[in-house]
Amino acid sequence: MVTSKLQLQWSPEQVAGWLRQLFPSYEEYHVSHETIYRSQVAAVMRLLTCSLVQVKICS
Protein backbone atom coordinates (compact mmCIF):
# COMPACT_ATOMS: atom_id res chain seq x y z
CA MET A 1 0.00 0.00 0.00
CA VAL A 2 2.76 2.42 0.91
CA THR A 3 4.76 1.65 -2.23
CA SER A 4 1.77 2.21 -4.49
CA LYS A 5 1.15 5.65 -2.99
CA LEU A 6 4.83 6.59 -3.27
CA GLN A 7 4.75 5.53 -6.93
CA LEU A 8 1.83 7.94 -7.35
CA GLN A 9 4.18 10.69 -6.09
CA TRP A 10 2.61 10.95 -2.64
CA SER A 11 4.96 12.29 0.02
CA PRO A 12 5.78 10.14 3.04
CA GLU A 13 3.84 12.65 5.15
CA GLN A 14 0.76 12.14 2.98
CA VAL A 15 1.07 8.36 3.14
CA ALA A 16 1.44 8.35 6.93
CA GLY A 17 -1.62 10.57 7.32
CA TRP A 18 -3.64 8.49 4.88
CA LEU A 19 -2.85 5.27 6.78
CA ARG A 20 -3.97 6.87 10.05
CA GLN A 21 -7.26 7.93 8.45
CA LEU A 22 -7.81 4.60 6.71
CA PHE A 23 -7.03 2.51 9.82
CA PRO A 24 -7.79 4.72 12.85
CA SER A 25 -8.30 1.75 15.20
CA TYR A 26 -5.26 -0.24 14.09
CA GLU A 27 -2.11 1.30 15.52
CA GLU A 28 0.03 -1.33 13.81
CA TYR A 29 -0.77 0.48 10.54
CA HIS A 30 0.28 3.86 11.94
CA VAL A 31 3.80 4.65 10.77
CA SER A 32 5.65 7.92 10.90
CA HIS A 33 6.84 9.68 7.79
CA GLU A 34 10.37 9.25 9.14
CA THR A 35 9.93 5.47 9.02
CA ILE A 36 8.82 5.68 5.39
CA TYR A 37 11.81 7.87 4.52
CA ARG A 38 14.16 5.42 6.27
CA SER A 39 12.75 2.48 4.35
CA GLN A 40 13.22 4.39 1.08
CA VAL A 41 16.84 5.16 1.93
CA ALA A 42 17.46 1.52 2.91
CA ALA A 43 16.01 0.32 -0.41
CA VAL A 44 18.24 2.70 -2.36
CA MET A 45 21.28 1.60 -0.36
CA ARG A 46 20.51 -2.06 -1.13
CA LEU A 47 20.26 -1.27 -4.83
CA LEU A 48 23.53 0.67 -4.79
CA THR A 49 25.29 -2.10 -2.89
CA CYS A 50 24.07 -4.72 -5.36
CA SER A 51 25.16 -2.54 -8.27
CA LEU A 52 28.61 -2.01 -6.79
CA VAL A 53 29.03 -5.72 -6.13
CA GLN A 54 28.06 -6.54 -9.72
CA VAL A 55 30.50 -3.99 -11.10
CA LYS A 56 33.30 -5.36 -8.92
CA ILE A 57 32.51 -8.95 -9.91
CA CYS A 58 32.33 -8.08 -13.60
CA SER A 59 35.57 -6.04 -13.56
N, CA, C and O of each residue as an XYZ file, in Angstrom:
236
protein
N       0.821     -1.191      0.000
C       0.000      0.000      0.000
C       0.863      1.252      0.000
O       0.600      2.199     -0.741
N       1.881      1.249      0.826
C       2.756      2.419      0.905
C       3.477      2.623     -0.421
O       3.541      3.740     -0.935
N       4.014      1.551     -0.968
C       4.757      1.650     -2.226
C       3.883      2.191     -3.343
O       4.333      3.020     -4.135
N       2.652      1.737     -3.416
C       1.770      2.206     -4.493
C       1.508      3.707     -4.381
O       1.434      4.399     -5.396
N       1.369      4.206     -3.172
C       1.155      5.649     -2.993
C       2.416      6.441     -3.320
O       2.343      7.521     -3.906
N       3.573      5.901     -2.940
C       4.826      6.585     -3.268
C       5.038      6.620     -4.780
O       5.554      7.603     -5.312
N       4.644      5.559     -5.470
C       4.748      5.529     -6.929
C       3.818      6.550     -7.577
O       4.066      7.006     -8.693
N       2.749      6.903     -6.872
C       1.830      7.938     -7.353
C       2.299      9.341     -6.969
O       1.562     10.317     -7.112
N       3.553      9.424     -6.474
C       4.182     10.692     -6.094
C       3.607     11.300     -4.822
O       3.677     12.514     -4.634
N       3.039     10.471     -3.942
C       2.615     10.954     -2.635
C       3.855     11.140     -1.776
O       4.820     10.389     -1.917
N       3.847     12.104     -0.909
C       4.959     12.294      0.020
C       4.802     11.308      1.180
O       3.696     10.841      1.452
N       5.899     10.993      1.858
C       5.781     10.141      3.043
C       4.828     10.714      4.096
O       4.151      9.958      4.793
N       4.773     12.026      4.214
C       3.845     12.653      5.152
C       2.400     12.353      4.763
O       1.568     12.056      5.620
N       2.109     12.434      3.459
C       0.757     12.144      2.985
C       0.394     10.682      3.224
O      -0.722     10.377      3.643
N       1.328      9.787      2.961
C       1.070      8.359      3.145
C       0.809      8.049      4.616
O      -0.126      7.318      4.941
N       1.625      8.598      5.499
C       1.445      8.350      6.931
C       0.081      8.850      7.397
O      -0.604      8.164      8.156
N      -0.314     10.029      6.955
C      -1.619     10.571      7.323
C      -2.762      9.752      6.768
O      -3.763      9.529      7.448
N      -2.616      9.306      5.538
C      -3.641      8.488      4.880
C      -3.838      7.168      5.624
O      -4.971      6.730      5.824
N      -2.735      6.535      6.034
C      -2.845      5.275      6.776
C      -3.571      5.476      8.097
O      -4.379      4.638      8.499
N      -3.285      6.586      8.775
C      -3.966      6.875     10.049
C      -5.466      7.084      9.843
O      -6.273      6.674     10.677
N      -5.836      7.722      8.733
C      -7.260      7.934      8.449
C      -7.939      6.641      8.023
O      -9.081      6.377      8.399
N      -7.235      5.841      7.239
C      -7.812      4.602      6.715
C      -7.977      3.552      7.813
O      -8.947      2.793      7.812
N      -7.025      3.511      8.748
C      -7.030      2.512      9.820
C      -6.922      3.183     11.189
O      -5.930      2.981     11.890
N      -7.912      3.970     11.579
C      -7.790      4.715     12.846
C      -7.700      3.816     14.081
O      -7.094      4.207     15.078
N      -8.284      2.635     14.034
C      -8.305      1.751     15.204
C      -7.146      0.763     15.233
O      -6.986      0.026     16.205
N      -6.340      0.741     14.181
C      -5.258     -0.244     14.087
C      -3.903      0.468     14.146
O      -3.365      0.898     13.126
N      -3.374      0.579     15.348
C      -2.110      1.301     15.523
C      -0.949      0.641     14.807
O       0.046      1.301     14.505
N      -1.060     -0.660     14.527
C       0.027     -1.330     13.814
C       0.180     -0.811     12.382
O       1.215     -1.027     11.750
N      -0.841     -0.132     11.875
C      -0.769      0.480     10.542
C      -0.337      1.944     10.602
O      -0.178      2.582      9.561
N      -0.148      2.474     11.787
C       0.278      3.859     11.937
C       1.803      3.906     11.906
O       2.465      3.408     12.816
N       2.345      4.499     10.869
C       3.797      4.648     10.767
C       4.106      6.129     10.586
O       3.303      6.883     10.036
N       5.261      6.524     11.048
C       5.649      7.923     10.898
C       6.241      8.138      9.509
O       6.687      7.196      8.853
N       6.236      9.382      9.081
C       6.836      9.683      7.789
C       8.338      9.414      7.821
O       8.941      9.097      6.795
N       8.942      9.544      9.014
C      10.372      9.245      9.135
C      10.659      7.775      8.842
O      11.670      7.448      8.220
N       9.774      6.898      9.288
C       9.930      5.466      9.018
C       9.853      5.190      7.525
O      10.610      4.372      7.003
N       8.952      5.863      6.843
C       8.818      5.684      5.394
C      10.065      6.192      4.690
O      10.571      5.536      3.779
N      10.569      7.354      5.098
C      11.811      7.875      4.523
C      12.963      6.897      4.742
O      13.737      6.629      3.823
N      13.076      6.362      5.969
C      14.165      5.422      6.274
C      14.087      4.184      5.399
O      15.111      3.690      4.928
N      12.883      3.681      5.179
C      12.748      2.483      4.345
C      13.130      2.788      2.896
O      13.692      1.934      2.210
N      12.827      3.998      2.431
C      13.221      4.392      1.079
C      14.742      4.460      0.962
O      15.316      3.979     -0.015
N      15.381      5.049      1.945
C      16.842      5.157      1.934
C      17.463      3.767      1.986
O      18.431      3.500      1.275
N      16.926      2.884      2.810
C      17.457      1.520      2.911
C      17.323      0.789      1.575
O      18.233      0.063      1.174
N      16.212      0.973      0.892
C      16.013      0.319     -0.406
C      17.025      0.826     -1.430
O      17.582      0.043     -2.200
N      17.258      2.124     -1.436
C      18.241      2.704     -2.361
C      19.638      2.183     -2.033
O      20.409      1.862     -2.938
N      19.964      2.097     -0.758
C      21.283      1.596     -0.362
C      21.475      0.147     -0.797
O      22.559     -0.232     -1.241
N      20.420     -0.667     -0.669
C      20.512     -2.061     -1.126
C      20.772     -2.121     -2.618
O      21.603     -2.905     -3.076
N      20.062     -1.293     -3.384
C      20.264     -1.266     -4.833
C      21.676     -0.831     -5.191
O      22.305     -1.426     -6.066
N      22.176      0.195     -4.527
C      23.535      0.665     -4.785
C      24.568     -0.400     -4.435
O      25.527     -0.616     -5.176
N      24.366     -1.057     -3.308
C      25.292     -2.104     -2.894
C      25.312     -3.231     -3.914
O      26.383     -3.707     -4.290
N      24.150     -3.659     -4.360
C      24.071     -4.721     -5.364
C      24.746     -4.287     -6.660
O      25.454     -5.072     -7.290
N      24.530     -3.055     -7.048
C      25.159     -2.540     -8.272
C      26.660     -2.507     -8.138
O      27.368     -2.878     -9.074
N      27.164     -2.074     -7.003
C      28.607     -2.011     -6.788
C      29.223     -3.401     -6.778
O      30.309     -3.606     -7.318
N      28.535     -4.349     -6.168
C      29.033     -5.725     -6.134
C      29.073     -6.301     -7.539
O      30.031     -6.989     -7.890
N      28.065     -6.041     -8.343
C      28.057     -6.535     -9.721
C      29.174     -5.944    -10.530
O      29.810     -6.650    -11.313
N      29.433     -4.662    -10.365
C      30.496     -3.994    -11.102
C      31.848     -4.588    -10.700
O      32.699     -4.836    -11.553
N      32.039     -4.812     -9.409
C      33.298     -5.365     -8.915
C      33.501     -6.794     -9.432
O      34.609     -7.167     -9.817
N      32.439     -7.578     -9.439
C      32.515     -8.946     -9.905
C      32.790     -8.990    -11.407
O      33.545     -9.839    -11.881
N      32.185     -8.088    -12.138
C      32.326     -8.077    -13.599
C      33.644     -7.442    -14.040
O      34.040     -7.616    -15.192
N      34.322     -6.726    -13.180
C      35.572     -6.036    -13.564
C      36.738     -6.982    -13.581
O      37.860     -6.573    -13.881
